Amino acid sequence: MVTRLNEIESSCDILKCVNDKVTVNDNYKNEKAKQDDWGNPPSPDTPENRKKAQNAQLIIGIVALVGIFLPGVLFWLMNG
């Protein structure tokens, strides 16, 4: 009987086994509410925010290109 209760407890987060009795875990509802929190909403679509996003994408693109081409150029210079 105890092993079956342990199997139930390990298979389900809602149930909690204490002294051979199965009880409902009250923290499960609170954990579920925390999982539904997605954080801050996206910023509004304004010309200023579009400009900031475009600048950020440009910087990320430049860093990505440097990260892609720098190893190749260094390899070419060292072994070329």
N, C-alpha and C positions, 0 to 999 in steps of 0.2 A: 504494500500500500504506500509506503513512504517513497519507494523508488518511482512509482507512478506519479505521485504528487511532484516529485523533483523534475520529472520529465515535463509535466504540465507547466511548472514554473519556468523552466529553461526555454520552453517553446513559446511562451506568451509573456509580454511585458506587463499586461494588465493584472495578472494574477500574482499573488505573493503567498508563499507557503510558510506558515509559522506554526510550530507545535502540531503538525499533522492536520492543520486546517487551512483551507484555501480562502484568502481574503482578496479584496480588490485593492490595488495599489492606487492611492489617492493622488500621488504625484503624476500619474500618467496623464490626467487631464491638463495639468499645468505644463507638462512637457509638450503636449500636443499644441497648446496655445502658443508656446514659444516657437515651435516649428512653423507656424503660420505667419510669423512676423518676417516680412521680407525687407525690412529696413526702410530707408528713405525713398520717397517716390522720385522718379527721374526729374531732372530740372526742366523748366518750361522751354519750349522751342522759340527762342528769341534770336534776333540777329547777333546779339553779343555772345550768346551761348554757342551759336553756330560757328562764329569766328574762333572762339576758344577751342571748340572741338576740332576744327580744321587745323589749327596750329598744333594741337596735341597729336593729331594723326600724321602731320608732316614730320614732327620730331620723331615719332615712333618709326616712321618709314625710313628716315635717314639713319637712325640707329640700327635698324634691321639691315639696311644695305651695307653699312660699315661692318656689321657682324658677319655678313655673308661673304663680302669681297676681301676683307682684311686677311683672313687665314689663307685664301688662295694666293693673294699677292705676296704674302710672307713666304709661303711655300715655294712660289715661283722664284723669288729673290734668293732664297737659301739654296735651292737645288737647281736653279736654272743656269 
